[in-house]
Amino acid sequence: MKEPPFLLFASDATLVGLISGALLIVAVVAALGERRRKKRRDIDAVGWMPWATLSVAATFAGFTLLAVAVMGWLRG
């Protein structure tokens, strides 16, 4: 599979920005999963996925990497 040209010539800051965007999407999906788990009808059907922990960890990593990417973009 060929690498797309916009990724082949992207700077490190752009690649980190793309990874942070993916992590923030994961954080949103995890937050929706936690909301769905809290609003379940059967109180005993809890599930095994730690949505809240996953959401917090992905949000922290996403915003940290986004800050690194913005610093790289500003420095050129």
C-alpha positions as CSV (number, residue, x, y, z in Angstrom):
1,M,0.0,0.0,0.0
2,K,1.4,3.4,-1.0
3,E,1.7,6.2,1.5
4,P,-0.4,9.2,0.5
5,P,1.6,12.2,-0.6
6,F,0.3,14.5,2.1
7,L,1.7,12.0,4.7
8,L,4.9,11.4,2.9
9,F,6.0,15.0,3.0
10,A,4.3,16.0,6.2
11,S,6.3,17.5,9.0
12,D,6.7,15.9,12.4
13,A,4.3,18.4,13.9
14,T,1.6,17.6,11.4
15,L,2.0,13.8,12.1
16,V,1.7,14.5,15.8
17,G,-1.4,16.7,15.1
18,L,-3.0,13.8,13.2
19,I,-2.3,11.4,16.0
20,S,-3.8,13.8,18.5
21,G,-6.9,14.2,16.4
22,A,-7.3,10.4,16.3
23,L,-6.9,10.2,20.1
24,L,-9.5,13.0,20.6
25,I,-11.9,11.0,18.4
26,V,-11.3,7.9,20.6
27,A,-12.0,10.1,23.7
28,V,-15.3,11.2,22.2
29,V,-16.3,7.6,21.4
30,A,-15.3,6.5,24.9
31,A,-17.3,9.3,26.5
32,L,-20.4,8.2,24.5
33,G,-19.8,4.6,25.6
34,E,-19.7,5.8,29.3
35,R,-22.9,7.8,28.8
36,R,-24.6,4.7,27.2
37,R,-23.4,2.6,30.1
38,K,-24.8,5.0,32.7
39,K,-28.2,5.1,31.0
40,R,-28.6,1.3,30.7
41,R,-32.0,-0.3,31.5
42,D,-30.6,-3.4,33.2
43,I,-28.7,-2.3,36.2
44,D,-26.8,-5.6,36.4
45,A,-25.5,-5.5,32.8
46,V,-22.4,-3.3,33.6
47,G,-20.0,-4.6,31.0
48,W,-16.2,-4.8,31.3
49,M,-14.9,-1.8,29.3
50,P,-13.5,1.0,31.5
51,W,-15.0,3.8,29.4
52,A,-14.4,6.6,31.9
53,T,-10.7,5.7,32.3
54,L,-10.2,5.4,28.6
55,S,-11.9,8.7,27.9
56,V,-9.7,10.6,30.4
57,A,-6.5,8.9,29.2
58,A,-7.3,9.6,25.5
59,T,-8.3,13.2,26.3
60,F,-5.1,13.9,28.2
61,A,-2.9,12.3,25.6
62,G,-4.7,14.0,22.7
63,F,-4.5,17.5,24.2
64,T,-0.9,17.0,25.2
65,L,0.1,15.9,21.7
66,L,-2.0,18.8,20.2
67,A,0.0,21.2,22.3
68,V,3.2,19.7,21.1
69,A,2.0,19.9,17.5
70,V,0.9,23.6,17.8
71,M,4.4,24.4,19.3
72,G,6.0,22.7,16.3
73,W,3.8,24.6,13.8
74,L,4.5,27.9,15.4
75,R,8.2,27.3,15.3
76,G,8.1,26.3,11.7
